[in-house]
């Protein structure tokens, strides 16, 4: 489950504002705002959460789950030259 902090960090890595994330994920800007305001796991309809996560992943974001070596986070995937 992704967190509001991960969404904000992912957007920042891509240089996107909330409008760009909403447009790329086909959800309302108010939905993005509400998701990002979550202090823990993102709240919302599962379909909307999936759309937002998928849009960020398609743009090159990798979500990192909490594990023994650290907490949750995000990073840009290595890009393969075309």
PyMOL Python script that loads the backbone (N, CA, C, O; Angstrom):
from pymol import cmd

cmd.read_pdbstr("""\
ATOM      1  N   UNK A   1       0.841  -1.183   0.000  1.00  0.00           N
ATOM      2  CA  UNK A   1       0.000   0.000   0.000  1.00  0.00           C
ATOM      3  C   UNK A   1       0.880   1.238   0.000  1.00  0.00           C
ATOM      4  O   UNK A   1       1.783   1.351   0.829  1.00  0.00           O
ATOM      5  N   UNK A   2       0.636   2.160  -0.905  1.00  0.00           N
ATOM      6  CA  UNK A   2       1.430   3.381  -0.980  1.00  0.00           C
ATOM      7  C   UNK A   2       0.901   4.414   0.009  1.00  0.00           C
ATOM      8  O   UNK A   2      -0.247   4.351   0.449  1.00  0.00           O
ATOM      9  N   UNK A   3       1.765   5.362   0.345  1.00  0.00           N
ATOM     10  CA  UNK A   3       1.402   6.399   1.309  1.00  0.00           C
ATOM     11  C   UNK A   3       1.296   7.758   0.626  1.00  0.00           C
ATOM     12  O   UNK A   3       1.772   7.955  -0.492  1.00  0.00           O
ATOM     13  N   UNK A   4       0.659   8.689   1.331  1.00  0.00           N
ATOM     14  CA  UNK A   4       0.566  10.051   0.821  1.00  0.00           C
ATOM     15  C   UNK A   4       1.940  10.663   0.608  1.00  0.00           C
ATOM     16  O   UNK A   4       2.160  11.376  -0.371  1.00  0.00           O
ATOM     17  N   UNK A   5       2.866  10.388   1.519  1.00  0.00           N
ATOM     18  CA  UNK A   5       4.232  10.891   1.383  1.00  0.00           C
ATOM     19  C   UNK A   5       4.929  10.353   0.146  1.00  0.00           C
ATOM     20  O   UNK A   5       5.669  11.076  -0.522  1.00  0.00           O
ATOM     21  N   UNK A   6       4.693   9.090  -0.156  1.00  0.00           N
ATOM     22  CA  UNK A   6       5.282   8.509  -1.364  1.00  0.00           C
ATOM     23  C   UNK A   6       4.731   9.186  -2.614  1.00  0.00           C
ATOM     24  O   UNK A   6       5.471   9.428  -3.568  1.00  0.00           O
ATOM     25  N   UNK A   7       3.435   9.491  -2.613  1.00  0.00           N
ATOM     26  CA  UNK A   7       2.848  10.167  -3.772  1.00  0.00           C
ATOM     27  C   UNK A   7       3.477  11.534  -3.969  1.00  0.00           C
ATOM     28  O   UNK A   7       3.834  11.901  -5.088  1.00  0.00           O
ATOM     29  N   UNK A   8       3.615  12.298  -2.877  1.00  0.00           N
ATOM     30  CA  UNK A   8       4.214  13.634  -2.981  1.00  0.00           C
ATOM     31  C   UNK A   8       5.664  13.544  -3.467  1.00  0.00           C
ATOM     32  O   UNK A   8       6.094  14.326  -4.315  1.00  0.00           O
ATOM     33  N   UNK A   9       6.406  12.586  -2.922  1.00  0.00           N
ATOM     34  CA  UNK A   9       7.808  12.419  -3.324  1.00  0.00           C
ATOM     35  C   UNK A   9       7.915  11.991  -4.792  1.00  0.00           C
ATOM     36  O   UNK A   9       8.776  12.483  -5.522  1.00  0.00           O
ATOM     37  N   UNK A  10       7.057  11.093  -5.214  1.00  0.00           N
ATOM     38  CA  UNK A  10       7.079  10.622  -6.600  1.00  0.00           C
ATOM     39  C   UNK A  10       6.781  11.764  -7.557  1.00  0.00           C
ATOM     40  O   UNK A  10       7.439  11.909  -8.587  1.00  0.00           O
ATOM     41  N   UNK A  11       5.801  12.563  -7.217  1.00  0.00           N
ATOM     42  CA  UNK A  11       5.456  13.725  -8.046  1.00  0.00           C
ATOM     43  C   UNK A  11       6.633  14.675  -8.159  1.00  0.00           C
ATOM     44  O   UNK A  11       6.932  15.197  -9.233  1.00  0.00           O
ATOM     45  N   UNK A  12       7.296  14.888  -7.030  1.00  0.00           N
ATOM     46  CA  UNK A  12       8.440  15.783  -7.002  1.00  0.00           C
ATOM     47  C   UNK A  12       9.577  15.275  -7.891  1.00  0.00           C
ATOM     48  O   UNK A  12      10.189  16.050  -8.626  1.00  0.00           O
ATOM     49  N   UNK A  13       9.856  13.978  -7.821  1.00  0.00           N
ATOM     50  CA  UNK A  13      10.907  13.397  -8.660  1.00  0.00           C
ATOM     51  C   UNK A  13      10.630  13.606 -10.149  1.00  0.00           C
ATOM     52  O   UNK A  13      11.549  13.801 -10.944  1.00  0.00           O
ATOM     53  N   UNK A  14       9.364  13.562 -10.505  1.00  0.00           N
ATOM     54  CA  UNK A  14       8.985  13.726 -11.908  1.00  0.00           C
ATOM     55  C   UNK A  14       8.820  15.183 -12.315  1.00  0.00           C
ATOM     56  O   UNK A  14       8.724  15.492 -13.503  1.00  0.00           O
ATOM     57  N   UNK A  15       8.786  16.086 -11.326  1.00  0.00           N
ATOM     58  CA  UNK A  15       8.553  17.492 -11.630  1.00  0.00           C
ATOM     59  C   UNK A  15       7.102  17.781 -11.976  1.00  0.00           C
ATOM     60  O   UNK A  15       6.803  18.754 -12.668  1.00  0.00           O
ATOM     61  N   UNK A  16       6.201  16.931 -11.493  1.00  0.00           N
ATOM     62  CA  UNK A  16       4.773  17.094 -11.758  1.00  0.00           C
ATOM     63  C   UNK A  16       4.107  17.852 -10.624  1.00  0.00           C
ATOM     64  O   UNK A  16       4.494  17.713  -9.464  1.00  0.00           O
ATOM     65  N   UNK A  17       3.108  18.655 -10.962  1.00  0.00           N
ATOM     66  CA  UNK A  17       2.244  19.218  -9.936  1.00  0.00           C
ATOM     67  C   UNK A  17       1.015  18.313  -9.807  1.00  0.00           C
ATOM     68  O   UNK A  17       0.902  17.312 -10.515  1.00  0.00           O
ATOM     69  N   UNK A  18       0.108  18.664  -8.914  1.00  0.00           N
ATOM     70  CA  UNK A  18      -1.066  17.813  -8.702  1.00  0.00           C
ATOM     71  C   UNK A  18      -1.943  17.741  -9.949  1.00  0.00           C
ATOM     72  O   UNK A  18      -2.551  16.707 -10.225  1.00  0.00           O
ATOM     73  N   UNK A  19      -2.007  18.824 -10.693  1.00  0.00           N
ATOM     74  CA  UNK A  19      -2.798  18.823 -11.929  1.00  0.00           C
ATOM     75  C   UNK A  19      -2.247  17.818 -12.937  1.00  0.00           C
ATOM     76  O   UNK A  19      -3.007  17.101 -13.588  1.00  0.00           O
ATOM     77  N   UNK A  20      -0.926  17.771 -13.060  1.00  0.00           N
ATOM     78  CA  UNK A  20      -0.300  16.837 -14.011  1.00  0.00           C
ATOM     79  C   UNK A  20      -0.549  15.394 -13.602  1.00  0.00           C
ATOM     80  O   UNK A  20      -0.824  14.546 -14.451  1.00  0.00           O
ATOM     81  N   UNK A  21      -0.453  15.110 -12.305  1.00  0.00           N
ATOM     82  CA  UNK A  21      -0.721  13.751 -11.838  1.00  0.00           C
ATOM     83  C   UNK A  21      -2.173  13.376 -12.092  1.00  0.00           C
ATOM     84  O   UNK A  21      -2.465  12.263 -12.528  1.00  0.00           O
ATOM     85  N   UNK A  22      -3.076  14.297 -11.821  1.00  0.00           N
ATOM     86  CA  UNK A  22      -4.500  14.033 -12.065  1.00  0.00           C
ATOM     87  C   UNK A  22      -4.753  13.757 -13.545  1.00  0.00           C
ATOM     88  O   UNK A  22      -5.475  12.825 -13.897  1.00  0.00           O
ATOM     89  N   UNK A  23      -4.156  14.568 -14.399  1.00  0.00           N
ATOM     90  CA  UNK A  23      -4.339  14.385 -15.843  1.00  0.00           C
ATOM     91  C   UNK A  23      -3.768  13.050 -16.316  1.00  0.00           C
ATOM     92  O   UNK A  23      -4.414  12.334 -17.081  1.00  0.00           O
ATOM     93  N   UNK A  24      -2.569  12.716 -15.868  1.00  0.00           N
ATOM     94  CA  UNK A  24      -1.916  11.476 -16.302  1.00  0.00           C
ATOM     95  C   UNK A  24      -2.575  10.225 -15.738  1.00  0.00           C
ATOM     96  O   UNK A  24      -2.408   9.137 -16.289  1.00  0.00           O
ATOM     97  N   UNK A  25      -3.316  10.364 -14.655  1.00  0.00           N
ATOM     98  CA  UNK A  25      -3.961   9.198 -14.054  1.00  0.00           C
ATOM     99  C   UNK A  25      -5.467   9.163 -14.292  1.00  0.00           C
ATOM    100  O   UNK A  25      -6.137   8.209 -13.896  1.00  0.00           O
ATOM    101  N   UNK A  26      -5.995  10.186 -14.929  1.00  0.00           N
ATOM    102  CA  UNK A  26      -7.434  10.272 -15.228  1.00  0.00           C
ATOM    103  C   UNK A  26      -8.291  10.231 -13.964  1.00  0.00           C
ATOM    104  O   UNK A  26      -9.326   9.565 -13.919  1.00  0.00           O
ATOM    105  N   UNK A  27      -7.840  10.956 -12.940  1.00  0.00           N
ATOM    106  CA  UNK A  27      -8.646  11.145 -11.734  1.00  0.00           C
ATOM    107  C   UNK A  27      -8.746  12.645 -11.482  1.00  0.00           C
ATOM    108  O   UNK A  27      -7.992  13.422 -12.067  1.00  0.00           O
ATOM    109  N   UNK A  28      -9.657  13.052 -10.628  1.00  0.00           N
ATOM    110  CA  UNK A  28      -9.842  14.463 -10.319  1.00  0.00           C
ATOM    111  C   UNK A  28      -8.692  14.992  -9.461  1.00  0.00           C
ATOM    112  O   UNK A  28      -8.098  14.252  -8.677  1.00  0.00           O
ATOM    113  N   UNK A  29      -8.390  16.268  -9.619  1.00  0.00           N
ATOM    114  CA  UNK A  29      -7.351  16.905  -8.804  1.00  0.00           C
ATOM    115  C   UNK A  29      -7.712  16.793  -7.325  1.00  0.00           C
ATOM    116  O   UNK A  29      -6.834  16.586  -6.487  1.00  0.00           O
ATOM    117  N   UNK A  30      -8.984  16.928  -7.003  1.00  0.00           N
ATOM    118  CA  UNK A  30      -9.409  16.812  -5.598  1.00  0.00           C
ATOM    119  C   UNK A  30      -9.105  15.416  -5.045  1.00  0.00           C
ATOM    120  O   UNK A  30      -8.824  15.268  -3.856  1.00  0.00           O
ATOM    121  N   UNK A  31      -9.161  14.410  -5.891  1.00  0.00           N
ATOM    122  CA  UNK A  31      -8.823  13.046  -5.472  1.00  0.00           C
ATOM    123  C   UNK A  31      -7.340  12.946  -5.163  1.00  0.00           C
ATOM    124  O   UNK A  31      -6.955  12.342  -4.162  1.00  0.00           O
ATOM    125  N   UNK A  32      -6.504  13.532  -6.011  1.00  0.00           N
ATOM    126  CA  UNK A  32      -5.057  13.536  -5.774  1.00  0.00           C
ATOM    127  C   UNK A  32      -4.755  14.257  -4.465  1.00  0.00           C
ATOM    128  O   UNK A  32      -3.965  13.765  -3.659  1.00  0.00           O
ATOM    129  N   UNK A  33      -5.369  15.411  -4.245  1.00  0.00           N
ATOM    130  CA  UNK A  33      -5.147  16.168  -3.006  1.00  0.00           C
ATOM    131  C   UNK A  33      -5.504  15.331  -1.781  1.00  0.00           C
ATOM    132  O   UNK A  33      -4.753  15.285  -0.806  1.00  0.00           O
ATOM    133  N   UNK A  34      -6.643  14.681  -1.843  1.00  0.00           N
ATOM    134  CA  UNK A  34      -7.107  13.864  -0.718  1.00  0.00           C
ATOM    135  C   UNK A  34      -6.153  12.698  -0.465  1.00  0.00           C
ATOM    136  O   UNK A  34      -5.835  12.395   0.685  1.00  0.00           O
ATOM    137  N   UNK A  35      -5.698  12.048  -1.529  1.00  0.00           N
ATOM    138  CA  UNK A  35      -4.763  10.929  -1.371  1.00  0.00           C
ATOM    139  C   UNK A  35      -3.453  11.394  -0.746  1.00  0.00           C
ATOM    140  O   UNK A  35      -2.924  10.743   0.156  1.00  0.00           O
ATOM    141  N   UNK A  36      -2.936  12.510  -1.221  1.00  0.00           N
ATOM    142  CA  UNK A  36      -1.665  13.016  -0.711  1.00  0.00           C
ATOM    143  C   UNK A  36      -1.771  13.499   0.729  1.00  0.00           C
ATOM    144  O   UNK A  36      -0.764  13.547   1.437  1.00  0.00           O
ATOM    145  N   UNK A  37      -2.950  13.851   1.167  1.00  0.00           N
ATOM    146  CA  UNK A  37      -3.146  14.326   2.544  1.00  0.00           C
ATOM    147  C   UNK A  37      -3.141  13.178   3.549  1.00  0.00           C
ATOM    148  O   UNK A  37      -3.084  13.421   4.755  1.00  0.00           O
ATOM    149  N   UNK A  38      -3.199  11.944   3.081  1.00  0.00           N
ATOM    150  CA  UNK A  38      -3.184  10.789   3.979  1.00  0.00           C
ATOM    151  C   UNK A  38      -1.858  10.739   4.724  1.00  0.00           C
ATOM    152  O   UNK A  38      -0.793  10.842   4.115  1.00  0.00           O
ATOM    153  N   UNK A  39      -1.923  10.581   6.040  1.00  0.00           N
ATOM    154  CA  UNK A  39      -0.687  10.516   6.822  1.00  0.00           C
ATOM    155  C   UNK A  39      -0.077   9.121   6.781  1.00  0.00           C
ATOM    156  O   UNK A  39       1.104   8.951   7.086  1.00  0.00           O
ATOM    157  N   UNK A  40      -0.851   8.146   6.416  1.00  0.00           N
ATOM    158  CA  UNK A  40      -0.369   6.774   6.292  1.00  0.00           C
ATOM    159  C   UNK A  40      -0.712   6.264   4.909  1.00  0.00           C
ATOM    160  O   UNK A  40      -0.561   6.981   3.920  1.00  0.00           O
ATOM    161  N   UNK A  41      -1.175   5.020   4.838  1.00  0.00           N
ATOM    162  CA  UNK A  41      -1.579   4.471   3.542  1.00  0.00           C
ATOM    163  C   UNK A  41      -2.652   5.342   2.883  1.00  0.00           C
ATOM    164  O   UNK A  41      -3.530   5.884   3.553  1.00  0.00           O
ATOM    165  N   UNK A  42      -2.561   5.462   1.569  1.00  0.00           N
ATOM    166  CA  UNK A  42      -3.496   6.289   0.813  1.00  0.00           C
ATOM    167  C   UNK A  42      -4.904   5.752   0.969  1.00  0.00           C
ATOM    168  O   UNK A  42      -5.152   4.548   0.892  1.00  0.00           O
ATOM    169  N   UNK A  43      -5.810   6.676   1.190  1.00  0.00           N
ATOM    170  CA  UNK A  43      -7.223   6.310   1.296  1.00  0.00           C
ATOM    171  C   UNK A  43      -7.927   6.721   0.014  1.00  0.00           C
ATOM    172  O   UNK A  43      -7.595   7.737  -0.597  1.00  0.00           O
ATOM    173  N   UNK A  44      -8.892   5.927  -0.380  1.00  0.00           N
ATOM    174  CA  UNK A  44      -9.662   6.241  -1.570  1.00  0.00           C
ATOM    175  C   UNK A  44     -10.163   4.968  -2.221  1.00  0.00           C
ATOM    176  O   UNK A  44      -9.855   3.860  -1.782  1.00  0.00           O
ATOM    177  N   UNK A  45     -10.939   5.148  -3.275  1.00  0.00           N
ATOM    178  CA  UNK A  45     -11.409   3.994  -4.023  1.00  0.00           C
ATOM    179  C   UNK A  45     -10.206   3.263  -4.607  1.00  0.00           C
ATOM    180  O   UNK A  45      -9.297   3.885  -5.156  1.00  0.00           O
ATOM    181  N   UNK A  46     -10.211   1.948  -4.483  1.00  0.00           N
ATOM    182  CA  UNK A  46      -9.052   1.172  -4.939  1.00  0.00           C
ATOM    183  C   UNK A  46      -8.753   1.420  -6.411  1.00  0.00           C
ATOM    184  O   UNK A  46      -7.586   1.425  -6.802  1.00  0.00           O
ATOM    185  N   UNK A  47      -9.764   1.622  -7.227  1.00  0.00           N
ATOM    186  CA  UNK A  47      -9.551   1.876  -8.652  1.00  0.00           C
ATOM    187  C   UNK A  47      -8.775   3.182  -8.855  1.00  0.00           C
ATOM    188  O   UNK A  47      -7.880   3.247  -9.697  1.00  0.00           O
ATOM    189  N   UNK A  48      -9.115   4.212  -8.091  1.00  0.00           N
ATOM    190  CA  UNK A  48      -8.414   5.487  -8.217  1.00  0.00           C
ATOM    191  C   UNK A  48      -6.973   5.390  -7.707  1.00  0.00           C
ATOM    192  O   UNK A  48      -6.059   5.957  -8.306  1.00  0.00           O
ATOM    193  N   UNK A  49      -6.777   4.677  -6.611  1.00  0.00           N
ATOM    194  CA  UNK A  49      -5.422   4.484  -6.092  1.00  0.00           C
ATOM    195  C   UNK A  49      -4.589   3.767  -7.146  1.00  0.00           C
ATOM    196  O   UNK A  49      -3.444   4.142  -7.402  1.00  0.00           O
ATOM    197  N   UNK A  50      -5.159   2.749  -7.749  1.00  0.00           N
ATOM    198  CA  UNK A  50      -4.445   1.996  -8.779  1.00  0.00           C
ATOM    199  C   UNK A  50      -4.103   2.890  -9.971  1.00  0.00           C
ATOM    200  O   UNK A  50      -2.991   2.810 -10.492  1.00  0.00           O
ATOM    201  N   UNK A  51      -5.038   3.743 -10.415  1.00  0.00           N
ATOM    202  CA  UNK A  51      -4.786   4.626 -11.552  1.00  0.00           C
ATOM    203  C   UNK A  51      -3.617   5.570 -11.267  1.00  0.00           C
ATOM    204  O   UNK A  51      -2.756   5.780 -12.122  1.00  0.00           O
ATOM    205  N   UNK A  52      -3.596   6.130 -10.073  1.00  0.00           N
ATOM    206  CA  UNK A  52      -2.532   7.061  -9.698  1.00  0.00           C
ATOM    207  C   UNK A  52      -1.193   6.333  -9.616  1.00  0.00           C
ATOM    208  O   UNK A  52      -0.187   6.808 -10.142  1.00  0.00           O
ATOM    209  N   UNK A  53      -1.190   5.185  -8.956  1.00  0.00           N
ATOM    210  CA  UNK A  53       0.052   4.413  -8.835  1.00  0.00           C
ATOM    211  C   UNK A  53       0.558   3.999 -10.213  1.00  0.00           C
ATOM    212  O   UNK A  53       1.753   4.095 -10.491  1.00  0.00           O
ATOM    213  N   UNK A  54      -0.327   3.549 -11.056  1.00  0.00           N
ATOM    214  CA  UNK A  54       0.052   3.098 -12.402  1.00  0.00           C
ATOM    215  C   UNK A  54       0.628   4.246 -13.234  1.00  0.00           C
ATOM    216  O   UNK A  54       1.615   4.058 -13.945  1.00  0.00           O
ATOM    217  N   UNK A  55       0.025   5.426 -13.151  1.00  0.00           N
ATOM    218  CA  UNK A  55       0.524   6.576 -13.900  1.00  0.00           C
ATOM    219  C   UNK A  55       1.939   6.930 -13.469  1.00  0.00           C
ATOM    220  O   UNK A  55       2.787   7.237 -14.307  1.00  0.00           O
ATOM    221  N   UNK A  56       2.194   6.888 -12.173  1.00  0.00           N
ATOM    222  CA  UNK A  56       3.535   7.198 -11.665  1.00  0.00           C
ATOM    223  C   UNK A  56       4.540   6.122 -12.073  1.00  0.00           C
ATOM    224  O   UNK A  56       5.669   6.432 -12.454  1.00  0.00           O
ATOM    225  N   UNK A  57       4.129   4.870 -11.991  1.00  0.00           N
ATOM    226  CA  UNK A  57       5.023   3.774 -12.395  1.00  0.00           C
ATOM    227  C   UNK A  57       5.323   3.836 -13.887  1.00  0.00           C
ATOM    228  O   UNK A  57       6.458   3.601 -14.302  1.00  0.00           O
ATOM    229  N   UNK A  58       4.320   4.149 -14.693  1.00  0.00           N
ATOM    230  CA  UNK A  58       4.527   4.273 -16.136  1.00  0.00           C
ATOM    231  C   UNK A  58       5.496   5.409 -16.473  1.00  0.00           C
ATOM    232  O   UNK A  58       6.171   5.376 -17.502  1.00  0.00           O
ATOM    233  N   UNK A  59       5.556   6.416 -15.591  1.00  0.00           N
ATOM    234  CA  UNK A  59       6.463   7.550 -15.804  1.00  0.00           C
ATOM    235  C   UNK A  59       7.862   7.277 -15.269  1.00  0.00           C
ATOM    236  O   UNK A  59       8.755   8.113 -15.411  1.00  0.00           O
ATOM    237  N   UNK A  60       8.064   6.093 -14.647  1.00  0.00           N
ATOM    238  CA  UNK A  60       9.401   5.721 -14.208  1.00  0.00           C
ATOM    239  C   UNK A  60       9.610   5.647 -12.713  1.00  0.00           C
ATOM    240  O   UNK A  60      10.742   5.482 -12.259  1.00  0.00           O
ATOM    241  N   UNK A  61       8.556   5.764 -11.941  1.00  0.00           N
ATOM    242  CA  UNK A  61       8.673   5.704 -10.484  1.00  0.00           C
ATOM    243  C   UNK A  61       8.618   4.257 -10.009  1.00  0.00           C
ATOM    244  O   UNK A  61       7.828   3.455 -10.507  1.00  0.00           O
ATOM    245  N   UNK A  62       9.462   3.941  -9.045  1.00  0.00           N
ATOM    246  CA  UNK A  62       9.422   2.644  -8.371  1.00  0.00           C
ATOM    247  C   UNK A  62       9.114   2.901  -6.902  1.00  0.00           C
ATOM    248  O   UNK A  62       9.814   3.663  -6.236  1.00  0.00           O
ATOM    249  N   UNK A  63       8.070   2.264  -6.406  1.00  0.00           N
ATOM    250  CA  UNK A  63       7.694   2.397  -4.997  1.00  0.00           C
ATOM    251  C   UNK A  63       8.475   1.379  -4.180  1.00  0.00           C
ATOM    252  O   UNK A  63       8.591   0.215  -4.564  1.00  0.00           O
ATOM    253  N   UNK A  64       9.007   1.830  -3.051  1.00  0.00           N
ATOM    254  CA  UNK A  64       9.813   0.980  -2.178  1.00  0.00           C
ATOM    255  C   UNK A  64       9.033   0.726  -0.894  1.00  0.00           C
ATOM    256  O   UNK A  64       8.645   1.665  -0.199  1.00  0.00           O
ATOM    257  N   UNK A  65       8.806  -0.541  -0.587  1.00  0.00           N
ATOM    258  CA  UNK A  65       8.105  -0.919   0.634  1.00  0.00           C
ATOM    259  C   UNK A  65       9.055  -0.879   1.818  1.00  0.00           C
ATOM    260  O   UNK A  65      10.273  -0.957   1.654  1.00  0.00           O
ATOM    261  N   UNK A  66       8.493  -0.758   3.007  1.00  0.00           N
ATOM    262  CA  UNK A  66       9.295  -0.823   4.226  1.00  0.00           C
ATOM    263  C   UNK A  66       9.883  -2.230   4.356  1.00  0.00           C
ATOM    264  O   UNK A  66       9.203  -3.224   4.104  1.00  0.00           O
ATOM    265  N   UNK A  67      11.161  -2.298   4.755  1.00  0.00           N
ATOM    266  CA  UNK A  67      11.803  -3.591   4.962  1.00  0.00           C
ATOM    267  C   UNK A  67      12.853  -3.451   6.067  1.00  0.00           C
ATOM    268  O   UNK A  67      12.907  -2.425   6.745  1.00  0.00           O
ATOM    269  N   UNK A  68      13.673  -4.464   6.245  1.00  0.00           N
ATOM    270  CA  UNK A  68      14.676  -4.451   7.310  1.00  0.00           C
ATOM    271  C   UNK A  68      15.718  -3.349   7.157  1.00  0.00           C
ATOM    272  O   UNK A  68      16.327  -2.925   8.140  1.00  0.00           O
ATOM    273  N   UNK A  69      15.925  -2.884   5.924  1.00  0.00           N
ATOM    274  CA  UNK A  69      16.965  -1.880   5.707  1.00  0.00           C
ATOM    275  C   UNK A  69      16.448  -0.448   5.686  1.00  0.00           C
ATOM    276  O   UNK A  69      17.237   0.487   5.544  1.00  0.00           O
ATOM    277  N   UNK A  70      15.142  -0.258   5.823  1.00  0.00           N
ATOM    278  CA  UNK A  70      14.629   1.108   5.844  1.00  0.00           C
ATOM    279  C   UNK A  70      13.132   1.196   5.645  1.00  0.00           C
ATOM    280  O   UNK A  70      12.440   0.191   5.483  1.00  0.00           O
ATOM    281  N   UNK A  71      12.657   2.416   5.662  1.00  0.00           N
ATOM    282  CA  UNK A  71      11.230   2.673   5.523  1.00  0.00           C
ATOM    283  C   UNK A  71      10.800   2.772   4.074  1.00  0.00           C
ATOM    284  O   UNK A  71      11.561   2.472   3.154  1.00  0.00           O
ATOM    285  N   UNK A  72       9.559   3.199   3.895  1.00  0.00           N
ATOM    286  CA  UNK A  72       8.993   3.330   2.553  1.00  0.00           C
ATOM    287  C   UNK A  72       9.663   4.479   1.823  1.00  0.00           C
ATOM    288  O   UNK A  72      10.223   5.386   2.439  1.00  0.00           O
ATOM    289  N   UNK A  73       9.598   4.427   0.498  1.00  0.00           N
ATOM    290  CA  UNK A  73      10.178   5.488  -0.304  1.00  0.00           C
ATOM    291  C   UNK A  73       9.826   5.338  -1.760  1.00  0.00           C
ATOM    292  O   UNK A  73       8.991   4.514  -2.133  1.00  0.00           O
ATOM    293  N   UNK A  74      10.472   6.144  -2.581  1.00  0.00           N
ATOM    294  CA  UNK A  74      10.301   6.081  -4.037  1.00  0.00           C
ATOM    295  C   UNK A  74      11.654   6.349  -4.668  1.00  0.00           C
ATOM    296  O   UNK A  74      12.536   6.951  -4.055  1.00  0.00           O
ATOM    297  N   UNK A  75      11.803   5.895  -5.899  1.00  0.00           N
ATOM    298  CA  UNK A  75      13.001   6.217  -6.681  1.00  0.00           C
ATOM    299  C   UNK A  75      12.642   6.108  -8.152  1.00  0.00           C
ATOM    300  O   UNK A  75      11.658   5.474  -8.535  1.00  0.00           O
ATOM    301  N   UNK A  76      13.475   6.748  -8.962  1.00  0.00           N
ATOM    302  CA  UNK A  76      13.310   6.631 -10.400  1.00  0.00           C
ATOM    303  C   UNK A  76      13.984   5.364 -10.871  1.00  0.00           C
ATOM    304  O   UNK A  76      15.106   5.059 -10.467  1.00  0.00           O
ATOM    305  N   UNK A  77      13.304   4.628 -11.721  1.00  0.00           N
ATOM    306  CA  UNK A  77      13.896   3.418 -12.300  1.00  0.00           C
ATOM    307  C   UNK A  77      14.998   3.823 -13.250  1.00  0.00           C
ATOM    308  O   UNK A  77      14.985   4.922 -13.804  1.00  0.00           O
ATOM    309  N   UNK A  78      15.960   2.922 -13.438  1.00  0.00           N
ATOM    310  CA  UNK A  78      16.993   3.160 -14.443  1.00  0.00           C
ATOM    311  C   UNK A  78      16.309   3.240 -15.800  1.00  0.00           C
ATOM    312  O   UNK A  78      15.429   2.439 -16.115  1.00  0.00           O
ATOM    313  N   UNK A  79      16.714   4.191 -16.575  1.00  0.00           N
ATOM    314  CA  UNK A  79      16.153   4.346 -17.912  1.00  0.00           C
ATOM    315  C   UNK A  79      17.024   3.618 -18.914  1.00  0.00           C
ATOM    316  O   UNK A  79      18.249   3.730 -18.879  1.00  0.00           O
ATOM    317  N   UNK A  80      16.398   2.880 -19.798  1.00  0.00           N
ATOM    318  CA  UNK A  80      17.122   2.160 -20.844  1.00  0.00           C
ATOM    319  C   UNK A  80      17.112   3.044 -22.090  1.00  0.00           C
ATOM    320  O   UNK A  80      16.045   3.444 -22.555  1.00  0.00           O
ATOM    321  N   UNK A  81      18.305   3.354 -22.638  1.00  0.00           N
ATOM    322  CA  UNK A  81      18.342   4.192 -23.847  1.00  0.00           C
ATOM    323  C   UNK A  81      17.588   3.533 -24.993  1.00  0.00           C
ATOM    324  O   UNK A  81      17.658   2.318 -25.177  1.00  0.00           O
ATOM    325  N   UNK A  82      16.878   4.330 -25.750  1.00  0.00           N
ATOM    326  CA  UNK A  82      16.099   3.808 -26.892  1.00  0.00           C
ATOM    327  C   UNK A  82      16.785   4.115 -28.181  1.00  0.00           C
ATOM    328  O   UNK A  82      16.284   3.757 -29.247  1.00  0.00           O
TER     329      UNK A  82
END
""", "prot")
cmd.dss("prot")
cmd.show_as("cartoon", "prot")
cmd.util.cbc("prot")
cmd.orient("prot")
